[in-house]
Amino acid sequence: MINPLKGQRFSADGITVPLRHSFFRRIWLASLFSNLGYLIQGVGAAWAMTEMTSSADKVALVQTALMLPTMFIAIPAGAIADMYDRRIVALVALTIALCGAAVLTALDGLGLITPNLLLVFCFLVGSGLALMSPAWQSSVSEQVPAEELTAAVALNGISFNIARSFGPAIGGIVVATAGTVTAFALNALLYLPLVLALFFWKRVAAPSQLPPEQLSRAIISGIRYITNSPSIKIVLTRTMATGVIGGSVTALLPLVARDLLNGGVQTYGVLLGAIGLGAVIGALGIGEMRKRMSGEAAVRACTLSMSGAIAAVALSRAPVVTFAALVLTGAVWTIVWTLFNIGVQLSAPRWVAGRSLAAWQVAFSGGVAIGSWGWGRLTDAAGVQSALLVSAGLMLLLPLLGLWLPVPRINASDVDPEVLAAPEVRLPLGNRSGPLVVEIEYRVAAENARAFHGVMQDVQLYRQRNGAYGWSIARDIAEPELWTERYHCPTWLDYLRQRNRATQSERALDRQAEAFHIGPEPVRVRRMLERPFGSARSNEDESGRTVVEIMSGGSAAVGQ
């Protein structure tokens, strides 16, 4: 994971700087209201299920229903956010959630709600929010200058956690005094400010020089990018593991309130408020922790602290002790998730930001959803206290995962792609002409062969994550100094996309590889069309392999 906060300190003034931008301020306040409504609905849904059934499995499934959609929708949602106007995507998604909340309100008001219907409409609301989230999060970079992005992301986390500090308590009061139907209605109403804020957002997007990808291709491109990004894969693995184990707290909290503390819905709301209060404290303390600790050390400290806090919740019968333990849980939980989220957001180029954040959401929500189901089943079999103690024990062991998959310590890179001019071609090509084959010839001194090969492994990853396939590097057996890098792109349009997706740090890898080149001639680049008949708009050269261009020049390898 990238160390985006290393060396940065969040003073009170520093973290609030993005609020000076009027649009960000309006949309931040509107999101605070929508988060408040979502959490009020969560309290209502959880307590409604508790009243309808005594099954811990069903109660835990409420959280699963709200978060499971992210596993199924997030990746397509991320692709849609990268392909289309993020404002429109967010509006449509929010409308879906609003409709789900409205229908749930109507059904509860008419007395038609059942446990299964409650889960269905929680799933629908969760689906709308899962569709909105990648567009919402990836649009933050369009609302504030790049140097304020980290603070803006942290503020969005604080927005949710401020709502979590007060929303559950408000939800508990609303449910206790006016019933669950009022909680569901209030959620629907509190979505409206965000709908209006997005509707009046005058988004200015830089026009793309290339047409958008098809949805299926965009999804594949996102998956390919993530699978070829070692740092992102480590973050996703650590995120899912933490979600599975740590999801026990929020999933079983209604049962903690009812069975361990002998309380009611008000107690449940106060306990959720404790988590939210801790989350705000944690968000404000992220900068100081990152200043004093590496990313891996911070994650380990948080998971160890969470283990102790979960054990305290399991063993406590005093509301004050449980409240304090949940404050600590909320603080360290938020620090871990914020570090992971910001790391992914700052490591992914803009063209794949939505899909990268969607993958993180899948890992996070999927881990919590799967964990919630598992902890519910274990609670049915062994009881709330035993389930929480098992969770605390596993959380205590979780830092061992860092020995195998340590959080990478790398510097934040420039995520803006370095756009290159289209290469000169002499063969008429259409967007779908292809496949295209690129060959790059280097001459490398024998004593530098191993070092060059090591650099080319990094070049392979960046070529593949940006769209190339069939990559190889070969050494000539007759001329050992001659090395040939070779890769394919499905079509000419895919090649142009791949060529212009590389960031400045990835271009630096090209220059690093080119620095090994020796001899009077520059690195040589060949672009060739490997095609069936009629793939190029030309009747010339009916051979299956047509040389499109041979480039020469001192920087030929840079950008291919």
C-alpha positions as CSV (number, residue, x, y, z in Angstrom):
1,M,0.0,0.0,0.0
2,I,1.1,3.5,-0.7
3,N,2.2,5.6,2.3
4,P,0.1,8.7,1.3
5,L,0.1,10.2,4.8
6,K,3.8,9.8,5.5
7,G,5.2,13.2,6.5
8,Q,1.8,14.9,6.5
9,R,0.2,16.2,9.7
10,F,-3.5,16.9,9.9
11,S,-4.0,20.0,12.0
12,A,-7.5,21.2,12.6
13,D,-7.0,23.8,9.9
14,G,-5.3,21.4,7.5
15,I,-8.0,18.8,7.4
16,T,-10.7,21.4,6.9
17,V,-9.1,23.1,4.0
18,P,-11.3,21.4,1.4
19,L,-14.4,22.9,3.1
20,R,-13.3,26.3,1.7
21,H,-14.5,25.1,-1.7
22,S,-18.2,25.9,-1.8
23,F,-19.3,22.9,-3.8
24,F,-17.3,20.4,-1.8
25,R,-18.8,22.0,1.4
26,R,-22.4,21.7,0.1
27,I,-22.0,18.1,-1.1
28,W,-20.2,17.2,2.1
29,L,-23.0,18.5,4.3
30,A,-25.6,16.8,2.1
31,S,-23.7,13.5,2.4
32,L,-23.7,14.0,6.2
33,F,-27.5,14.0,6.1
34,S,-27.7,11.0,3.8
35,N,-25.2,9.1,6.1
36,L,-27.4,10.0,9.0
37,G,-30.5,8.7,7.3
38,Y,-28.8,5.5,6.3
39,L,-27.7,4.8,9.9
40,I,-31.1,5.6,11.3
41,Q,-32.6,3.1,8.8
42,G,-29.9,0.5,9.9
43,V,-31.1,0.9,13.5
44,G,-34.7,0.5,12.5
45,A,-34.0,-2.5,10.3
46,A,-31.9,-4.3,12.9
47,W,-34.4,-3.7,15.7
48,A,-37.4,-4.6,13.4
49,M,-35.7,-7.9,12.7
50,T,-35.0,-8.4,16.5
51,E,-38.7,-7.9,17.2
52,M,-39.9,-10.2,14.4
53,T,-37.5,-13.1,15.2
54,S,-35.2,-14.4,17.9
55,S,-32.8,-15.9,15.4
56,A,-29.3,-14.4,15.7
57,D,-28.7,-15.6,12.2
58,K,-31.6,-13.4,10.9
59,V,-30.5,-10.3,12.9
60,A,-26.9,-10.6,11.6
61,L,-28.2,-10.9,8.0
62,V,-29.6,-7.4,8.1
63,Q,-26.0,-6.1,8.0
64,T,-25.2,-8.7,5.4
65,A,-28.1,-7.5,3.2
66,L,-27.0,-3.9,3.4
67,M,-23.4,-4.7,2.6
68,L,-23.5,-7.8,0.3
69,P,-24.6,-5.8,-2.8
70,T,-21.1,-4.2,-2.9
71,M,-19.6,-7.6,-3.6
72,F,-21.8,-8.1,-6.7
73,I,-22.3,-4.5,-7.9
74,A,-19.1,-2.6,-7.0
75,I,-16.9,-3.7,-9.9
76,P,-19.5,-3.0,-12.6
77,A,-20.3,0.2,-10.7
78,G,-16.6,1.2,-10.7
79,A,-16.4,0.6,-14.5
80,I,-19.6,2.7,-15.1
81,A,-18.1,5.5,-12.9
82,D,-14.9,5.5,-15.1
83,M,-16.9,5.3,-18.4
84,Y,-19.7,7.8,-17.9
85,D,-20.4,11.1,-16.2
86,R,-19.9,10.4,-12.5
87,R,-22.5,13.0,-11.5
88,I,-25.3,11.2,-13.5
89,V,-24.2,7.8,-12.2
90,A,-24.4,9.0,-8.6
91,L,-27.8,10.5,-9.2
92,V,-29.3,7.4,-10.7
93,A,-27.8,5.2,-8.0
94,L,-29.1,7.5,-5.2
95,T,-32.5,7.4,-6.8
96,I,-32.5,3.6,-6.6
97,A,-31.7,3.8,-2.9
98,L,-34.4,6.4,-2.4
99,C,-37.0,4.3,-4.0
100,G,-36.0,1.3,-2.0
101,A,-36.3,3.3,1.2
102,A,-39.7,4.7,0.2
103,V,-41.2,1.3,-0.6
104,L,-39.8,-0.2,2.7
105,T,-41.5,2.7,4.5
106,A,-44.8,2.0,2.8
107,L,-44.7,-1.7,3.5
108,D,-43.9,-1.2,7.2
109,G,-46.6,1.5,7.5
110,L,-49.1,-1.0,6.0
111,G,-48.0,-3.7,8.3
112,L,-46.9,-5.9,5.4
113,I,-43.2,-6.2,6.4
114,T,-41.7,-9.7,7.0
115,P,-38.2,-10.8,7.8
116,N,-37.6,-11.8,4.2
117,L,-39.1,-8.6,2.7
118,L,-37.0,-6.5,5.2
119,L,-33.8,-8.2,3.9
120,V,-34.9,-7.7,0.3
121,F,-35.4,-4.0,0.6
122,C,-32.2,-3.6,2.7
123,F,-30.5,-5.3,-0.2
124,L,-32.1,-2.9,-2.6
125,V,-31.0,0.2,-0.6
126,G,-27.5,-1.3,-0.3
127,S,-27.5,-1.9,-4.1
128,G,-28.2,1.8,-4.8
129,L,-25.4,2.9,-2.5
130,A,-23.0,0.3,-3.9
131,L,-23.6,1.7,-7.4
132,M,-23.1,5.3,-6.1
133,S,-20.0,4.8,-4.0
134,P,-17.3,4.4,-6.7
135,A,-18.6,7.4,-8.6
136,W,-18.9,9.4,-5.4
137,Q,-15.4,8.5,-4.1
138,S,-13.6,8.9,-7.4
139,S,-15.2,12.3,-8.1
140,V,-13.6,13.8,-5.0
141,S,-10.5,14.5,-7.0
142,E,-12.6,16.6,-9.3
143,Q,-14.0,18.7,-6.5
144,V,-10.7,19.8,-4.8
145,P,-7.1,20.4,-5.9
146,A,-4.8,17.4,-5.9
147,E,-2.8,18.7,-2.9
148,E,-6.1,18.6,-0.8
149,L,-7.2,15.2,-1.9
150,T,-6.0,13.4,1.2
151,A,-7.8,15.8,3.5
152,A,-10.9,15.6,1.4
153,V,-11.0,11.8,1.6
154,A,-10.4,11.9,5.3
155,L,-13.3,14.5,5.6
156,N,-15.6,12.1,3.8
157,G,-14.7,9.5,6.3
158,I,-15.4,11.9,9.1
159,S,-18.8,12.7,7.6
160,F,-19.8,9.1,7.9
161,N,-18.4,8.8,11.4
162,I,-20.0,12.0,12.7
163,A,-23.3,10.5,11.4
164,R,-22.4,7.3,13.1
165,S,-21.8,9.1,16.4
166,F,-25.3,10.6,16.4
167,G,-27.3,8.6,13.9
168,P,-27.7,5.4,15.9
169,A,-28.7,7.3,19.1
170,I,-31.2,9.3,17.1
171,G,-32.3,6.1,15.4
172,G,-32.8,4.5,18.8
173,I,-34.9,7.5,20.0
174,V,-36.9,7.5,16.8
175,V,-37.6,3.8,16.9
176,A,-38.5,3.9,20.6
177,T,-40.9,6.9,20.3
178,A,-42.3,6.7,16.8
179,G,-41.6,3.2,15.5
180,T,-39.5,1.7,12.7
181,V,-41.7,3.1,10.0
182,T,-40.7,6.6,11.0
183,A,-37.0,5.6,10.9
184,F,-37.4,4.3,7.4
185,A,-39.3,7.4,6.3
186,L,-36.7,9.7,7.8
187,N,-34.0,7.9,5.8
188,A,-35.8,8.5,2.5
189,L,-36.2,12.2,3.3
190,L,-32.6,12.7,4.3
191,Y,-31.4,11.4,0.8
192,L,-33.1,14.5,-0.8
193,P,-30.4,17.1,0.1
194,L,-27.7,14.9,-1.6
195,V,-29.9,14.5,-4.7
196,L,-30.3,18.2,-5.0
197,A,-26.6,18.9,-4.4
198,L,-25.6,16.4,-7.2
199,F,-28.3,17.8,-9.5
200,F,-26.9,21.3,-9.2
201,W,-23.3,20.2,-9.5
202,K,-21.8,21.8,-12.7
203,R,-19.3,19.1,-13.3
204,V,-16.5,20.0,-15.8
205,A,-14.9,16.9,-17.2
206,A,-11.9,16.8,-19.4
207,P,-13.0,15.4,-22.8
208,S,-11.4,12.0,-23.6
209,Q,-9.5,11.7,-26.9
210,L,-10.7,8.1,-27.2
211,P,-14.3,6.6,-27.1
212,P,-15.4,4.9,-23.9
213,E,-14.8,1.2,-23.4
214,Q,-17.7,-1.2,-23.5
215,L,-18.9,-2.2,-20.0
216,S,-17.6,-5.8,-20.2
217,R,-14.2,-4.6,-21.5
218,A,-14.0,-1.9,-18.9
219,I,-14.7,-4.5,-16.1
220,I,-11.9,-6.8,-17.6
221,S,-9.6,-3.8,-17.8
222,G,-10.2,-3.0,-14.1
223,I,-9.7,-6.6,-13.0
224,R,-6.5,-6.8,-15.1
225,Y,-5.1,-3.6,-13.6
226,I,-5.7,-4.8,-10.0
227,T,-4.3,-8.3,-10.6
228,N,-1.1,-6.8,-11.9
229,S,-0.8,-4.3,-9.1
230,P,1.0,-6.0,-6.2
231,S,0.5,-3.2,-3.7
232,I,-3.3,-3.0,-4.3
233,K,-3.6,-6.8,-4.1
234,I,-1.9,-6.7,-0.7
235,V,-4.3,-4.0,0.5
236,L,-7.3,-5.9,-0.7
237,T,-6.3,-9.1,1.0
238,R,-5.6,-7.3,4.3
239,T,-8.9,-5.4,4.0
240,M,-10.9,-8.6,3.5
241,A,-9.2,-10.4,6.4
242,T,-9.8,-7.5,8.8
243,G,-13.4,-7.2,7.7
244,V,-14.2,-10.9,8.2
245,I,-12.8,-10.9,11.7
246,G,-13.7,-7.4,12.8
247,G,-17.3,-7.6,11.4
248,S,-18.4,-9.4,14.5
249,V,-18.8,-6.2,16.5
250,T,-21.3,-4.4,14.3
251,A,-23.1,-7.6,13.3
252,L,-23.7,-8.8,16.9
253,L,-24.2,-5.4,18.5
254,P,-28.0,-5.7,18.8
255,L,-27.5,-8.9,20.7
256,V,-24.8,-7.3,22.9
257,A,-27.3,-4.7,23.8
258,R,-30.1,-7.2,24.4
259,D,-28.4,-10.2,25.8
260,L,-25.2,-9.0,27.5
261,L,-26.4,-5.7,28.8
262,N,-30.1,-6.5,29.1
263,G,-30.9,-3.3,27.3
264,G,-33.3,-2.1,24.6
265,V,-33.2,-0.2,21.4
266,Q,-31.9,2.9,23.2
267,T,-29.0,1.0,24.5
268,Y,-28.3,-0.3,21.0
269,G,-28.3,3.2,19.6
270,V,-25.9,4.4,22.3
271,L,-23.5,1.6,21.6
272,L,-23.5,2.4,17.9
273,G,-22.9,6.0,18.9
274,A,-19.9,4.9,20.9
275,I,-18.4,3.3,17.7
276,G,-19.1,6.5,15.8
277,L,-17.6,8.7,18.4
278,G,-14.4,6.6,18.4
279,A,-14.4,6.7,14.6
280,V,-14.3,10.6,14.6
281,I,-11.5,10.5,17.2
282,G,-9.6,8.0,15.0
283,A,-10.0,10.0,11.9
284,L,-8.6,13.1,13.6
285,G,-5.7,11.1,14.8
286,I,-4.6,9.5,11.6
287,G,-2.0,12.1,10.7
288,E,-0.2,11.8,14.0
289,M,-0.2,8.0,13.9
290,R,1.2,8.0,10.3
291,K,3.8,10.5,11.3
292,R,5.1,8.3,14.1
293,M,4.6,4.8,12.5
294,S,5.0,3.0,9.2
295,G,1.9,1.7,7.5
296,E,2.5,-1.8,8.7
297,A,3.2,-0.8,12.3
298,A,0.0,1.4,12.3
299,V,-2.2,-1.5,11.0
300,R,-0.6,-3.9,13.6
301,A,-1.2,-1.6,16.5
302,C,-4.8,-1.0,15.4
303,T,-5.6,-4.7,15.1
304,L,-4.0,-5.6,18.4
305,S,-6.0,-2.8,20.1
306,M,-9.2,-4.0,18.4
307,S,-8.6,-7.5,19.7
308,G,-8.5,-6.2,23.3
309,A,-11.5,-4.0,22.8
310,I,-13.6,-6.9,21.3
311,A,-12.6,-9.1,24.3
312,A,-13.7,-6.3,26.6
313,V,-17.1,-6.1,24.9
314,A,-17.6,-9.9,25.2
315,L,-16.7,-10.0,28.9
316,S,-18.3,-6.7,30.1
317,R,-21.7,-6.5,31.7
318,A,-21.3,-2.8,32.6
319,P,-22.6,-0.4,29.9
320,V,-19.8,2.1,30.7
321,V,-17.1,-0.4,30.1
322,T,-18.7,-1.6,26.9
323,F,-19.1,2.0,25.7
324,A,-15.4,2.7,26.3
325,A,-14.4,-0.5,24.5
326,L,-16.5,0.4,21.6
327,V,-15.0,3.9,21.4
328,L,-11.6,2.3,21.1
329,T,-13.0,-0.2,18.5
330,G,-14.4,2.7,16.4
331,A,-11.2,4.7,16.6
332,V,-8.8,1.9,15.4
333,W,-11.3,0.5,12.9
334,T,-11.5,3.9,11.2
335,I,-7.8,4.4,11.1
336,V,-7.3,1.0,9.4
337,W,-10.0,1.6,6.8
338,T,-9.0,5.1,6.1
339,L,-5.4,4.2,5.5
340,F,-6.4,1.4,3.2
341,N,-8.9,3.6,1.3
342,I,-6.6,6.5,0.8
343,G,-3.8,4.2,-0.2
344,V,-5.9,2.7,-3.0
345,Q,-7.2,6.1,-4.1
346,L,-3.8,7.7,-4.4
347,S,-2.2,4.7,-6.0
348,A,-4.7,4.3,-8.9
349,P,-4.6,6.4,-12.0
350,R,-7.7,8.4,-12.7
351,W,-8.7,6.2,-15.6
352,V,-9.2,3.2,-13.3
353,A,-9.8,5.0,-10.0
354,G,-13.5,4.0,-9.8
355,R,-12.7,0.4,-10.5
356,S,-9.9,0.3,-7.9
357,L,-12.0,1.8,-5.2
358,A,-14.8,-0.6,-6.2
359,A,-12.4,-3.5,-5.6
360,W,-11.5,-2.1,-2.2
361,Q,-15.2,-1.8,-1.4
362,V,-15.8,-5.4,-2.5
363,A,-13.0,-6.6,-0.2
364,F,-14.3,-4.4,2.7
365,S,-18.0,-5.0,2.4
366,G,-17.6,-8.6,1.3
367,G,-15.4,-9.4,4.3
368,V,-17.8,-7.7,6.7
369,A,-20.8,-9.4,5.0
370,I,-19.3,-12.9,5.0
371,G,-18.0,-12.4,8.6
372,S,-21.4,-11.2,9.8
373,W,-23.1,-14.3,8.4
374,G,-20.4,-16.5,10.0
375,W,-20.5,-14.7,13.4
376,G,-24.3,-15.0,13.4
377,R,-24.1,-18.8,12.8
378,L,-21.5,-19.2,15.5
379,T,-23.6,-17.1,17.9
380,D,-26.6,-19.4,17.3
381,A,-24.4,-22.4,18.2
382,A,-22.3,-21.0,21.0
383,G,-23.7,-17.7,22.2
384,V,-22.8,-14.0,21.8
385,Q,-19.9,-14.0,24.3
386,S,-18.2,-17.0,22.8
387,A,-18.5,-15.7,19.3
388,L,-16.9,-12.3,20.3
389,L,-14.1,-14.0,22.2
390,V,-13.3,-16.1,19.1
391,S,-13.3,-12.9,17.0
392,A,-10.9,-11.3,19.6
393,G,-8.6,-14.2,19.4
394,L,-8.4,-14.2,15.6
395,M,-7.9,-10.4,15.6
396,L,-4.9,-11.0,18.0
397,L,-3.4,-13.4,15.4
398,L,-4.1,-11.1,12.4
399,P,-0.8,-9.2,12.5
400,L,0.9,-12.5,11.6
401,L,-0.5,-12.0,8.1
402,G,1.7,-8.9,7.9
403,L,4.8,-11.2,8.0
404,W,3.6,-12.8,4.7
405,L,1.9,-9.7,3.2
406,P,3.4,-6.6,4.7
407,V,2.0,-3.2,3.9
408,P,4.3,-1.9,1.1
409,R,6.3,1.1,2.0
410,I,6.4,3.1,-1.3
411,N,6.0,6.8,-2.1
412,A,2.9,8.2,-3.6
413,S,3.2,8.5,-7.3
414,D,1.8,10.8,-9.9
415,V,-1.4,9.1,-11.0
416,D,-2.1,11.4,-13.9
417,P,-1.3,9.6,-17.2
418,E,1.3,11.0,-19.4
419,V,-0.6,11.5,-22.7
420,L,1.4,10.9,-25.8
421,A,0.8,11.9,-29.4
422,A,-0.5,9.1,-31.6
423,P,2.3,7.3,-33.4
424,E,2.8,7.9,-37.1
425,V,1.4,5.0,-39.2
426,R,1.5,4.3,-42.9
427,L,-1.2,1.6,-43.0
428,P,-4.8,2.8,-42.8
429,L,-6.2,1.4,-39.6
430,G,-9.7,1.3,-38.0
431,N,-10.3,1.2,-34.2
432,R,-11.0,-2.5,-34.4
433,S,-8.0,-3.4,-36.5
434,G,-5.8,-6.0,-34.7
435,P,-4.4,-7.7,-32.9
436,L,-1.4,-5.4,-32.7
437,V,2.1,-6.7,-31.8
438,V,4.7,-4.4,-30.3
439,E,8.4,-5.5,-30.3
440,I,11.1,-3.4,-28.6
441,E,14.8,-4.3,-29.1
442,Y,17.5,-3.5,-26.6
443,R,21.2,-4.2,-26.6
444,V,22.4,-4.8,-23.0
445,A,26.0,-5.5,-21.8
446,A,26.4,-9.0,-20.4
447,E,27.4,-7.8,-17.0
448,N,24.1,-5.8,-16.8
449,A,21.9,-8.7,-18.0
450,R,20.4,-9.7,-14.6
451,A,19.7,-6.1,-13.5
452,F,18.0,-5.4,-16.8
453,H,15.9,-8.5,-16.5
454,G,14.8,-7.4,-13.0
455,V,13.7,-4.0,-14.3
456,M,11.8,-5.7,-17.1
457,Q,9.7,-7.7,-14.6
458,D,8.4,-4.4,-13.3
459,V,7.8,-3.2,-16.9
460,Q,5.8,-6.4,-17.5
461,L,3.4,-5.6,-14.7
462,Y,2.8,-2.1,-15.8
463,R,2.3,-3.1,-19.5
464,Q,-0.2,-5.8,-18.5
465,R,-2.2,-3.8,-16.0
466,N,-2.6,-1.0,-18.7
467,G,-3.9,-3.4,-21.3
468,A,-1.2,-5.5,-22.9
469,Y,-1.3,-9.3,-23.0
470,G,1.1,-12.1,-24.1
471,W,4.1,-10.2,-22.7
472,S,7.5,-11.8,-23.0
473,I,11.2,-10.8,-22.9
474,A,13.7,-13.0,-24.9
475,R,17.5,-13.0,-25.3
476,D,19.0,-13.8,-28.6
477,I,21.2,-17.0,-28.4
478,A,23.4,-15.9,-31.3
479,E,23.8,-12.3,-30.1
480,P,23.5,-12.4,-26.3
481,E,23.5,-8.6,-26.1
482,L,20.2,-8.5,-28.0
483,W,17.0,-8.6,-26.0
484,T,13.5,-8.4,-27.4
485,E,10.4,-7.3,-25.4
486,R,7.2,-8.4,-27.1
487,Y,3.5,-7.9,-26.2
488,H,0.1,-7.8,-27.8
489,C,-3.0,-5.5,-27.7
490,P,-6.4,-6.8,-29.0
491,T,-7.1,-3.9,-31.3
492,W,-5.5,-0.6,-32.5
493,L,-7.9,1.3,-30.1
494,D,-6.8,-0.9,-27.2
495,Y,-3.2,-0.2,-28.1
496,L,-3.9,3.6,-28.0
497,R,-5.5,3.3,-24.6
498,Q,-2.7,1.2,-23.3
499,R,-0.1,3.6,-24.6
500,N,-1.7,6.6,-22.9
501,R,-2.6,5.0,-19.6
502,A,0.9,4.9,-18.2
503,T,1.7,7.3,-15.3
504,Q,4.9,9.3,-15.0
505,S,6.3,6.7,-12.6
506,E,5.6,4.0,-15.1
507,R,7.2,6.0,-17.9
508,A,10.2,6.2,-15.6
509,L,10.5,2.4,-15.8
510,D,10.7,2.7,-19.6
511,R,13.5,5.2,-19.2
512,Q,15.2,3.0,-16.6
513,A,15.1,0.0,-19.0
514,E,16.3,2.2,-21.9
515,A,19.3,3.3,-19.8
516,F,20.7,-0.2,-20.1
517,H,20.8,0.1,-23.9
518,I,24.3,0.3,-25.4
519,G,25.6,0.8,-28.9
520,P,25.4,3.6,-31.5
521,E,21.8,2.8,-32.6
522,P,18.8,3.8,-30.4
523,V,16.3,1.3,-29.0
524,R,14.2,0.0,-31.8
525,V,10.4,-0.2,-31.7
526,R,8.3,-2.2,-34.1
527,R,4.5,-2.0,-34.2
528,M,2.9,-4.8,-36.3
529,L,-0.6,-5.8,-37.3
530,E,-1.3,-9.5,-36.8
531,R,-4.6,-9.7,-38.5
532,P,-7.2,-11.7,-40.4
533,F,-8.1,-10.4,-43.9
534,G,-9.9,-7.1,-43.9
535,S,-9.0,-6.0,-40.4
536,A,-7.3,-2.9,-41.8
537,R,-9.0,-0.6,-44.2
538,S,-6.7,-1.3,-47.0
539,N,-6.3,-3.9,-49.6
540,E,-2.5,-3.6,-49.6
541,D,-0.4,-6.4,-48.3
542,E,-2.7,-9.4,-47.9
543,S,-0.1,-11.2,-45.6
544,G,-1.2,-12.1,-42.1
545,R,1.6,-10.0,-40.5
546,T,2.0,-6.4,-41.6
547,V,4.7,-4.1,-40.4
548,V,3.1,-0.9,-39.5
549,E,6.0,1.2,-38.4
550,I,9.6,1.1,-37.3
551,M,10.6,4.0,-35.1
552,S,14.1,5.3,-34.3
553,G,15.1,7.9,-31.9
554,G,16.7,8.4,-28.6
555,S,13.4,7.9,-26.6
556,A,11.8,5.3,-28.8
557,A,11.1,2.9,-26.0
558,V,9.5,5.5,-23.8
559,G,5.8,5.1,-24.5
560,Q,6.4,2.4,-27.2
